[in-house]
Amino acid sequence: MQSTSLKAYAEVQDEAQKQRVYMKKFVMEHEHHTSNELAELSGKYDRYQFAKRLPEIRAKGSLFNPHTRPCGVTGKSAMTWAMA
């Protein structure tokens, strides 16, 4: 693999890790919201970034989905997020 590709990959991984750290802390401060609601409250990352990173954090055992309810943003049934 070329060094430019390795550098680009490392930068993407660094950014993903920064997002996970931010989102874990944000969920700690705003438990029991959906990923869409968290994105609206945050203003820093969009719903797609929350929807991608939160399951990654859950897989590591830091978050869980305590219940499902209608989302305040979409009105559709959605999982909420809380600290494990």
C-alpha positions as CSV (number, residue, x, y, z in Angstrom):
1,M,0.0,0.0,0.0
2,Q,1.3,3.4,-0.8
3,S,2.3,5.8,2.0
4,T,-0.4,8.3,0.9
5,S,-3.0,5.7,1.2
6,L,-1.8,4.7,4.7
7,K,-1.8,8.3,5.8
8,A,-5.3,8.8,4.5
9,Y,-6.5,5.7,6.3
10,A,-4.9,6.8,9.5
11,E,-6.6,10.2,9.3
12,V,-10.0,8.6,8.7
13,Q,-9.4,6.3,11.8
14,D,-8.3,9.3,13.9
15,E,-11.5,11.2,13.0
16,A,-13.7,8.2,13.7
17,Q,-12.1,7.8,17.1
18,K,-12.7,11.5,17.9
19,Q,-16.3,11.1,16.9
20,R,-16.7,8.1,19.2
21,V,-15.2,9.9,22.1
22,Y,-17.4,13.0,21.5
23,M,-20.6,10.9,21.0
24,K,-20.0,8.7,24.1
25,K,-19.7,11.8,26.2
26,F,-22.7,13.4,24.5
27,V,-24.9,10.4,25.2
28,M,-23.7,10.4,28.8
29,E,-25.1,14.0,29.0
30,H,-28.2,13.3,27.0
31,E,-29.4,9.7,27.7
32,H,-32.6,8.3,26.3
33,H,-32.6,10.2,23.0
34,T,-32.6,8.7,19.5
35,S,-29.7,9.2,17.2
36,N,-31.7,11.8,15.2
37,E,-32.5,13.7,18.4
38,L,-28.9,13.5,19.5
39,A,-27.7,15.0,16.2
40,E,-30.2,17.9,16.5
41,L,-29.1,18.6,20.1
42,S,-25.4,18.4,19.1
43,G,-25.2,20.5,16.0
44,K,-21.7,19.2,15.6
45,Y,-22.4,15.9,13.8
46,D,-25.3,14.9,11.6
47,R,-27.7,12.0,12.1
48,Y,-25.7,9.8,9.7
49,Q,-22.5,10.1,11.8
50,F,-24.4,9.4,15.0
51,A,-26.2,6.4,13.4
52,K,-22.8,5.0,12.3
53,R,-20.7,5.6,15.5
54,L,-23.3,4.8,18.2
55,P,-23.5,1.1,17.2
56,E,-19.7,0.9,17.2
57,I,-19.7,2.2,20.7
58,R,-22.4,-0.2,21.7
59,A,-20.4,-3.1,20.3
60,K,-17.6,-2.2,22.7
61,G,-20.1,-2.4,25.6
62,S,-20.3,1.3,26.6
63,L,-23.8,1.9,25.3
64,F,-27.1,0.1,25.0
65,N,-30.6,0.6,23.7
66,P,-33.0,0.7,26.7
67,H,-36.2,1.1,24.7
68,T,-37.9,2.1,21.5
69,R,-40.2,5.0,21.1
70,P,-41.4,7.5,18.5
71,C,-38.5,9.8,17.6
72,G,-39.1,13.5,18.3
73,V,-37.6,14.4,14.9
74,T,-39.1,11.9,12.5
75,G,-42.1,10.5,14.5
76,K,-41.0,7.0,13.5
77,S,-40.3,4.3,16.0
78,A,-36.6,4.5,17.0
79,M,-34.1,3.1,19.6
80,T,-32.9,5.3,22.3
81,W,-29.4,5.3,23.6
82,A,-28.0,5.2,27.2
83,M,-24.8,4.4,29.0
84,A,-24.3,0.7,29.8
